[in-house]
Amino acid sequence: MAIRLSCREASRLISQGLDRRLSLGDRIALRLHLFVCDACTRLTRHVRFLRRALKSYPGPDDPRSH
């Protein structure tokens, strides 16, 4: 992975990082990109928020959802 990422590449790594541990090179490249890119930083926050919200949402079979 290149050190300088495009926003498209960064968004792909943001998504992949939710499901698996990124390689050291990918983590460094993503951190550098997030340091200079406000849009991708906001995307990261939104994705993390949505993931937490979905984890706390009771499923249709959960008695709390009725």
MOSULBEL-V89553 format. One record per residue. RES is the residue in one letter. D_LAST is the distance of its C-alpha to the last C-alpha in Angstrom with 2 decimals. Layout:
res=[RES & RES]
d_last=[D_LAST & D_LAST]
This chain:
res=[M & A & I & R & L & S & C & R & E & A & S & R & L & I & S & Q & G & L & D & R & R & L & S & L & G & D & R & I & A & L & R & L & H & L & F & V & C & D & A & C & T & R & L & T & R & H & V & R & F & L & R & R & A & L & K & S & Y & P & G & P & D & D & P & R & S & H]
d_last=[47.24 & 49.25 & 49.14 & 48.68 & 45.43 & 44.48 & 41.10 & 40.13 & 41.11 & 39.40 & 36.06 & 36.36 & 37.05 & 34.17 & 31.81 & 33.63 & 33.64 & 29.87 & 30.24 & 33.65 & 36.36 & 38.82 & 42.52 & 44.57 & 46.23 & 42.99 & 41.56 & 44.80 & 45.00 & 41.42 & 42.01 & 45.23 & 43.57 & 40.75 & 43.47 & 45.00 & 42.17 & 39.80 & 37.82 & 37.02 & 36.27 & 33.66 & 32.27 & 32.02 & 30.08 & 27.64 & 27.12 & 26.58 & 24.08 & 22.06 & 22.28 & 21.05 & 18.11 & 17.12 & 17.61 & 15.29 & 12.42 & 9.70 & 10.03 & 8.08 & 8.71 & 7.69 & 5.79 & 5.58 & 3.82 & 0.00]
